[in-house]
Amino acid sequence: MGTTQPTKAVLLLADGTIHYGQAFGTIGTATGEICFNTGMTGYQEVFTDPSYYGQVLIMNSAHIGNYGVKDSDVESGSVKIKGLIGRNLEEQFSRKQAQGSLDDYLKREKIVCIHGVDTRALVEHVRVKGAMNCIISSETTDIAVLKKKLDEVPSMDGLELASHVSTDTAYEMGDPKSDVRIAVMDYGIKRNILHCMTERGAFVKVFPAKTAVAEVKAFKPNGYFISNGPGDPAAMPYAITALKEILKEKKPLFGICLGHQLLALANDIPTFKMHHGHRGLNHPVKNLVTGKSEITTQNHGFGVDPVAVKKAANVEVTHVNLNDQSIEGIKLKDKPAFSVQYHPEATPGPHDSRYLFDDFITLIRKEKV
């Protein structure tokens, strides 16, 4: 009996680094900014996180696919990464509840992938050299051809992507009779962020990224949520303008990740592109208000300027990253608005930070009195 030879694949980075491996997922070519996630589990939730749109992801765990896939383990309606890099693809999965293999799932989602790569060496390279564009191909291993295609890929710096992953039409979730009505600006929101609000009794309406503020206000919310999402926040003037208008109402507002960066920009605090970003399930953050630390889930390649934010008279820094002292949370002194850079819904990840949703609901009820 003959055996099918695996299809060869190649990974080329913008600095000329080349890795060869084997193809899985769909056969084709994919481009994007390379990044890495240090989490050992939760790969399906990671792949479907809209904040990864436009990126080629390295999973740093030694094995990928070892517990299969399940329809409910998703954060959006489709896989959002542009490509995937792994060490060892596991075709046999252990979880009884799994509905199929990762390979079959990524084929259906048309995601180009490569495995058999020394991902630890690759991650170390990105940590030293910084995030950069890359290309994966299982169609051709001609480096000259791939380099030409890679040269055409735009930089993530200055790239607006949120409108590409936002909902096309507004929709509602939760109990319409609730006394907590939250307007959600969708710049690439994860499903479990919405669940964290509706599970606490809120009624939410999710609006497309470029919805006019007047239409959002017509919902008569008593709180606003500014979502996570992909791309450069400084390339979203429409969102910054909308947020400035929303803040004039002085109603409770909570932002996560991209929403955190937009809140800073709406208060004239600049953002910047990080060297290689934070992505994983084990980032230590200190709450400066309580003095307690929490282990957090993160996924971002941009940050809030740490010098400018401390000079802003109306802004208080509430959380810092214990690894690099980057800004992980702020609140406004003159308005009931706050934000965090990390993901308190934590799917996947630890639930240390879900208290922030309790704080938001409590703030809304307090401001209503």
CORSUL-V242303 format. One line per field, one symbol per residue. phi: phi as a letter, one per 30 degrees, with the letter a starting at -180 (. if undefined). psi: psi as a letter, one per 30 degrees, with the letter a starting at -180 (. if undefined). burial: + if it has 24 or more other C-alpha atoms within 12 Angstrom, else -. A space follows every 10 residues. Layout:
phi=???
psi=???
burial=???
//
This chain:
phi=.dcdddddbb cbcddjdbbc acdbiddlbb blddabccdc bidddddcde ddejbccccd ddbbjdbibb eddbcadadc ddabbbdbdc dcccddddcl ddeddddddi cdbbbicddd dddddddddj dadabcbccb cddddddddd dddddddjcc beddcdddbd bbbjdddddc ccdcdcckdd eddddddddc jdccbcceec ddeedddddh dcabbcddlc idddcbeddd dddddddddh cebbbbhedd ddddddcicd cbdddbibbl cbddbcdddc iccbcbcbaa cbbdeddddd cddcbcdcbb dddbiddcab bddcbdbaab dccddhbdkd cecdeddddd ddddddddd
psi=klkkkkkllk kklfgfkkkk akklblkakk lakkllkgkf lgeeeefgjf fgkgkkkkkf lfkkgfgalk efhlfaflkf lflkkldjkj fklfkefkgl leeeefeefh kklklgkife eeeeeeeefl klllkkkgek gjeeeeeeee ffklkfjgkj feffflkekk llkajffkfj jkkkjjghkk efeeefeefg glkkkkkleg kkeeeefffh lglkkjllll ajefgieeee eeeeeefffh lkkkkkceee eeeeefggkl llkleglkja ghkkkkjfef gllkklklik fllkjfeeef fkegkkkfkl kfeggljfkl lkfgliklll fajffhjlll gegffeeeee eeeeeeff.
burial=------++++ ++++---+++ ++++++++++ ++++++++++ ++++++++++ ++++++++++ ++++++++++ --++++-+++ ++++++++++ ---------+ ++++++--++ +++++++++- -++-++---+ ++++++++++ +-+--++-++ --+-+++-++ +++++++--- --++----++ ++++++++++ ++++++++-+ ++++++++++ +-+--++-+- ++++++++++ ++++++-+++ ++++-++--+ ++++++++++ ++++++++++ ++++-+++++ +++++++--- ---+++++++ ++++++--+- -+--++++++ +----+++++ ++--++++++ ++++++++++ -+++-++-++ +++++----
//
